[in-house]
Amino acid sequence: MPDDQAGAVSVGELWRRTTNDIGDRAAARWLCEVATGLSGSEFATALDEPVTEAMVAHLDAMLARRSTGEPLQYVLGQWSFRHLDLAIDRRVLIPRPETEEVAGVAIELTAAAVEQRGSAVVADLGTGSGAIGLSVAYESPLGAVEIWLTDRDPDALDVARANLAGLGQRGAGVRLALGSWFDALPDHEVFDVIVANPPYVADGSAEVEPDVVAWEPAGALFAGPDGLDHVRTLAAGVLDRLRPGGWVVIEIGARQGPAVTELLEHHGAVDVAIRRDAAGLDRIALGRRPDIG
Ligand SMILES: C[S@@+](CC[C@H](N)C(=O)[O-])C[C@H]1O[C@@H](n2cnc3c(N)ncnc32)[C@H](O)[C@@H]1O
């Protein structure tokens, strides 16, 4: 839209025109919310208000990026995950709905540990935007949980740090650490829950959508010929870092359930189970360090 028309256009009209342009009313609303700086009920009550030139310029810049195929989440610069609005950009994987379920399992197991012992220590390895670990922090009893967010990519950790800043008091127990898997964790600590959504796509897999490969960080996706390189490392080392009775929760690919069950049991985990996501696909592997030993 030419900038000189901005004053004559209302927020509602901007939304209607954007919907016509991109053919998606919900996405158009999110784009207009970011462009106008109005969200939720503020946006809904401002539909008759005039937009400014700066708002229109911001929207045009976002639409230009979207037209190149850049994912909506990166263009918006934010995406919701459970109860959080996370800052998102190309340094991190876009958090997925199935990962909300992985976080839910970690939150339940953390709550059980707090119930039992009064407090819990948790690690989210390969945290990316911080989606899983920050959700655990946000949804756990205040002051009861120490949670370590780690990544080997310093750029990803910067995004997690920015998202931590948005948690306020709820983020008080969160620690950030750079390094590969367990190397990032303090030597002295044992954990009640270790959760990870590691890269688990087989190198060169044709099942990944071209847009994902083109836009999302390769270091967050690919993990060797069968996609299990990182899961092997996690399964081999995790029991040593868990408190007796502590749980590991790993997001996996839909066809990796049997192999990951075998890996976790081989390394001594008990009560190993594979849970399905809302789409009915194997997605969450969990297992426990035996209570004794
Ligand atoms: C699939 S993404 C998951 C990101 C985020 N946890 C989520 O669920 O949206 C995997 C993350 O693991 C990180 N990663 C890859 N290799 C790693 C390693 N060796 N040690 C620690 N983190 C690693 C990547 O940088 C990336 O942020």
The ligand as an SDF file (V2000), in Angstrom:
LIG
                    3D

 27 29  0  0  0  0  0  0  0  0999 V2000
   15.3960  -29.5690   16.9320 C   0  0  0  0  0  0  0  0  0  0  0  0
   16.1620  -28.1320   17.5920 S   0  0  0  0  0  0  0  0  0  0  0  0
   15.1890  -27.9270   19.0570 C   0  0  0  0  0  0  0  0  0  0  0  0
   15.1260  -26.5270   19.5460 C   0  0  0  0  0  0  0  0  0  0  0  0
   14.1220  -26.3150   20.7070 C   0  0  0  0  0  0  0  0  0  0  0  0
   14.4890  -27.1540   21.8490 N   0  0  0  0  0  0  0  0  0  0  0  0
   12.7110  -26.6520   20.2660 C   0  0  0  0  0  0  0  0  0  0  0  0
   12.2160  -27.7130   20.6720 O   0  0  0  0  0  0  0  0  0  0  0  0
   12.1160  -25.8680   19.5070 O   0  0  0  0  0  0  0  0  0  0  0  0
   17.6840  -28.8140   18.1870 C   0  0  0  0  0  0  0  0  0  0  0  0
   18.5790  -27.8660   18.9560 C   0  0  0  0  0  0  0  0  0  0  0  0
   19.7070  -28.6340   19.3870 O   0  0  0  0  0  0  0  0  0  0  0  0
   20.8710  -27.8420   19.2350 C   0  0  0  0  0  0  0  0  0  0  0  0
   22.0200  -28.7710   19.1080 N   0  0  0  0  0  0  0  0  0  0  0  0
   22.4680  -29.4440   18.0190 C   0  0  0  0  0  0  0  0  0  0  0  0
   23.5350  -30.1740   18.3290 N   0  0  0  0  0  0  0  0  0  0  0  0
   23.7820  -29.9740   19.6500 C   0  0  0  0  0  0  0  0  0  0  0  0
   24.7540  -30.4660   20.5590 C   0  0  0  0  0  0  0  0  0  0  0  0
   25.7190  -31.2920   20.1500 N   0  0  0  0  0  0  0  0  0  0  0  0
   24.6920  -30.0660   21.8440 N   0  0  0  0  0  0  0  0  0  0  0  0
   23.7330  -29.2040   22.2580 C   0  0  0  0  0  0  0  0  0  0  0  0
   22.7730  -28.6970   21.4370 N   0  0  0  0  0  0  0  0  0  0  0  0
   22.7940  -29.0850   20.1530 C   0  0  0  0  0  0  0  0  0  0  0  0
   20.6200  -27.0170   18.0000 C   0  0  0  0  0  0  0  0  0  0  0  0
   21.4590  -25.8650   17.9810 O   0  0  0  0  0  0  0  0  0  0  0  0
   19.1330  -26.7130   18.1620 C   0  0  0  0  0  0  0  0  0  0  0  0
   18.9360  -25.5090   18.8680 O   0  0  0  0  0  0  0  0  0  0  0  0
  1  2  1  0
  2  3  1  0
  2 10  1  0
  3  4  1  0
  4  5  1  0
  5  6  1  0
  5  7  1  0
  7  8  2  0
  7  9  1  0
 10 11  1  0
 11 12  1  0
 11 26  1  0
 12 13  1  0
 13 14  1  0
 13 24  1  0
 14 15  1  0
 14 23  1  0
 15 16  2  0
 16 17  1  0
 17 18  1  0
 17 23  2  0
 18 19  1  0
 18 20  2  0
 20 21  1  0
 21 22  2  0
 22 23  1  0
 24 25  1  0
 24 26  1  0
 26 27  1  0
M  CHG  2   2   1   9  -1
M  END
$$$$
